[in-house]
Amino acid sequence: MIKRLVSSIVALPILLYVLIHGGMVLKISSFIVIGIALYEYYLSTKILNLFTFIGGIVTTMYLYLFGFEYFELFLTLMMFLFLLTGLFTETMKIDKIGLFQISIFYIIVPIYLLNGISSSDFPVMVWLVFIIAWGSDTFAYFTGRLIGKHKLAPTISPKKTIEGSVGGIIGATLSSMIFYYYFDLRELSSLTVFAGFIIITTVISQLGDLVASKIKRIFNIKDFGKIMPGHGGILDRFDSVLIIIPLVYIFIKFI
């Protein structure tokens, strides 16, 4: 707990600085986060090599330079190149290519979309991503520690409880309501629609946490990294964030 608190005290001002300034600061920061997260993921899933890491960085650079224009064509050509590489080296096998593809849609695209939220008509919604994810995580942790008795997913994450999950949903929803009124988001949506979206998104964020736990269990690791003592790696801290970003992006753009 002490390590977690110290890491949070150090990391929180950095996050606040990035979110307040947005723009180029957010772009550079999100690019760095993607690079670290890719390294952690490739190392943890045992596919870290020159081809995968360069492929991940090139894919990220394409998005930052050109957005989603012809992105599907770019990915098709990259996968074909990887398959050709597999003909001449044992470094790139089909299973490794599949794990690489997951990294694109699990890590690169979601974090890149933070910039899309920041440049939208409601840039303040970038804050909501972290309020939901970390609000749910924090309230779930303390609720589970205090009154948690019934296991939520014992085979995936033995310490998580149903009581903690409910506490996380309530905590994240209340925090988001305060956010809604403070920034007066009535132009974005009604309170009822917003509240419904928060509840659904919080549930999905907890599933995102379980997805990360499942990946770690499959590859027999405790944490994705060690960059944040008490928390683990970037992926350990962003596991819920990754799945929330696209949902907030869709909410702003289409709902």
C-alpha positions in Angstrom: 0.0 0.0 0.0 2.8 2.4 0.8 4.5 1.7 -2.5 1.1 2.3 -4.3 0.6 5.6 -2.6 4.1 6.9 -3.2 3.9 5.9 -6.9 0.5 7.6 -7.2 1.8 10.8 -5.6 4.6 10.9 -8.1 2.5 9.9 -11.1 -0.6 12.0 -10.5 1.0 15.5 -11.0 2.5 14.3 -14.3 -0.9 13.0 -15.4 -2.6 16.3 -14.4 0.1 18.3 -16.2 -0.5 16.3 -19.4 -4.3 16.5 -19.2 -4.4 20.2 -18.4 -2.1 21.2 -21.3 -3.4 18.6 -23.8 -2.5 19.3 -27.5 1.1 18.5 -28.3 2.0 17.6 -24.7 -0.7 14.9 -24.8 0.4 13.6 -28.2 4.0 13.3 -27.2 3.1 11.7 -23.8 0.6 9.3 -25.3 3.2 8.2 -27.9 5.7 7.5 -25.1 3.1 5.6 -23.2 2.3 3.5 -26.2 6.1 2.7 -26.7 6.5 1.6 -23.1 3.2 -0.4 -23.1 4.2 -2.2 -26.3 7.6 -3.1 -24.8 5.9 -4.5 -21.7 3.3 -6.4 -23.8 5.8 -7.9 -26.3 8.2 -8.9 -23.4 5.4 -10.4 -21.3 3.9 -12.4 -24.3 7.4 -13.5 -25.3 7.2 -12.0 -28.8 9.7 -9.1 -28.2 12.1 -8.9 -31.2 13.2 -6.3 -33.7 10.3 -7.1 -36.1 7.5 -6.7 -33.6 8.8 -3.6 -31.8 9.6 -1.7 -35.0 6.3 -2.9 -36.4 4.5 -1.5 -33.3 6.3 1.9 -33.5 5.8 2.2 -37.3 2.1 1.5 -36.8 1.9 4.1 -34.1 3.7 6.7 -36.2 1.4 6.0 -39.1 -1.6 6.8 -36.9 -0.1 10.0 -35.5 0.9 11.2 -39.0 -2.1 10.1 -41.1 -4.9 9.1 -38.7 -7.2 6.3 -39.9 -7.1 7.2 -43.6 -6.1 4.0 -45.4 -5.3 2.4 -42.1 -6.8 -0.9 -43.0 -4.7 -1.0 -46.2 -1.6 -0.2 -44.1 -2.3 -3.1 -41.7 -3.0 -5.5 -44.5 0.4 -4.7 -46.1 2.1 -5.0 -42.8 0.6 -8.4 -42.0 1.6 -9.6 -45.5 5.1 -8.4 -44.9 5.2 -10.2 -41.5 4.0 -13.4 -43.2 6.8 -13.1 -45.8 9.3 -12.6 -43.0 8.1 -15.8 -41.5 9.2 -17.7 -44.6 12.8 -16.9 -44.0 13.1 -16.7 -40.2 11.7 -18.6 -37.2 11.5 -15.2 -35.4 8.0 -14.5 -36.8 5.6 -17.4 -36.6 1.8 -17.3 -37.0 1.1 -17.2 -33.3 3.5 -14.3 -32.8 1.9 -12.4 -35.7 -1.5 -12.9 -34.0 -0.2 -11.6 -30.7 1.2 -8.6 -32.5 -2.1 -7.9 -34.1 -3.7 -7.8 -30.7 -1.3 -5.2 -29.6 -2.5 -2.8 -32.3 -6.1 -2.9 -31.2 -5.5 -3.5 -27.5 -2.8 -0.8 -27.0 -2.0 1.4 -30.0 -5.4 2.4 -31.2 -7.1 3.1 -27.8 -4.3 5.3 -26.5 -4.1 7.1 -29.8 -7.8 7.9 -29.5 -7.1 9.9 -26.4 -5.9 12.6 -28.8 -9.2 12.4 -30.7 -11.2 13.0 -27.5 -8.9 15.9 -26.6 -9.5 17.5 -30.0 -13.3 17.0 -30.0 -15.9 19.5 -29.0 -15.7 18.2 -25.5 -12.0 17.9 -24.7 -12.7 17.8 -21.0 -14.0 14.3 -21.5 -10.3 13.1 -21.5 -10.5 13.5 -17.7 -13.6 11.2 -17.6 -11.6 8.3 -18.9 -9.3 8.3 -15.9 -12.1 9.2 -13.4 -14.1 6.1 -14.4 -11.1 3.7 -14.6 -9.2 4.8 -11.6 -12.3 5.8 -9.6 -13.7 2.3 -10.1 -10.4 0.7 -9.3 -9.9 2.7 -6.1 -13.4 2.3 -4.7 -13.4 -1.4 -5.7 -10.1 -2.0 -3.9 -11.1 -0.4 -0.6 -14.7 -1.8 -0.6 -13.3 -5.2 -1.3 -10.8 -4.9 1.5 -13.4 -3.8 4.0 -16.5 -5.9 3.2 -15.5 -8.2 0.3 -16.5 -11.9 0.9 -17.8 -13.3 -2.4 -15.2 -13.9 -5.2 -15.9 -12.3 -8.5 -13.7 -14.3 -10.8 -11.6 -16.6 -8.6 -9.8 -18.5 -11.4 -8.7 -15.2 -13.1 -8.2 -12.7 -10.2 -8.7 -14.4 -6.8 -8.6 -11.1 -4.8 -11.4 -9.4 -6.6 -14.9 -9.6 -5.0 -18.5 -8.9 -6.0 -18.8 -6.4 -3.2 -15.7 -4.6 -4.4 -17.1 -4.6 -8.0 -20.3 -3.0 -6.8 -18.4 -0.5 -4.7 -16.3 0.4 -7.7 -19.4 1.0 -9.9 -21.0 3.2 -7.2 -17.8 5.1 -6.6 -17.1 5.7 -10.3 -20.7 6.8 -11.0 -20.8 9.3 -8.1 -17.4 10.7 -9.1 -18.6 11.1 -12.7 -21.8 12.8 -11.6 -19.7 15.4 -9.8 -17.7 15.7 -13.0 -20.9 16.2 -15.0 -22.2 19.0 -12.9 -18.9 20.7 -12.4 -18.2 21.0 -16.1 -21.9 21.4 -17.0 -22.1 18.8 -19.7 -25.9 19.2 -20.4 -25.0 20.1 -24.0 -23.3 16.7 -24.4 -26.2 14.6 -23.0 -28.9 14.5 -20.4 -28.0 13.4 -16.9 -30.0 10.1 -17.3 -28.2 9.1 -20.5 -24.8 10.1 -19.0 -25.4 8.1 -15.8 -26.5 5.1 -17.8 -23.3 5.4 -20.0 -21.1 5.7 -16.8 -22.6 2.5 -15.2 -22.2 0.5 -18.4 -18.7 1.8 -19.0 -17.6 1.1 -15.4 -18.8 -2.5 -15.7 -16.8 -2.9 -19.0 -13.8 -1.2 -17.4 -13.8 -3.9 -14.7 -13.9 -6.5 -17.5 -10.9 -4.8 -19.0 -9.1 -5.3 -15.7 -10.0 -9.0 -15.8 -8.8 -9.3 -19.4 -5.4 -8.0 -18.4 -5.4 -10.5 -15.4 -6.3 -13.3 -17.8 -3.4 -12.4 -20.1 -1.0 -12.3 -17.2 -2.2 -15.7 -16.0 -1.8 -17.2 -19.4 1.8 -16.1 -19.6 2.4 -16.8 -15.9 3.5 -13.3 -14.9 2.5 -11.2 -11.9 2.9 -7.8 -13.6 3.5 -6.5 -17.1 6.4 -4.3 -15.8 8.0 -2.5 -12.8 7.9 1.1 -13.9 5.4 2.0 -11.1 6.3 0.3 -7.8 3.2 -1.2 -6.1 1.3 -1.0 -9.4 3.5 -2.8 -11.9 3.9 -1.5 -15.4 2.1 0.9 -17.6 -0.2 -1.8 -18.8 -1.1 -2.8 -15.2 -2.1 0.8 -14.5 -3.8 1.3 -17.9 -5.7 -2.0 -18.2 -9.1 -0.4 -17.5 -8.2 2.8 -19.3 -7.5 1.0 -22.6 -11.1 -0.4 -22.9 -12.8 2.9 -21.7 -11.1 5.2 -24.2 -12.9 3.9 -27.3 -16.3 3.9 -25.4 -15.9 7.6 -24.5 -14.7 8.4 -28.0 -17.9 6.7 -29.4 -20.1 8.5 -26.9 -18.8 11.9 -27.9 -18.8 11.2 -31.7 -22.0 9.3 -32.2 -24.2 9.2 -29.2 
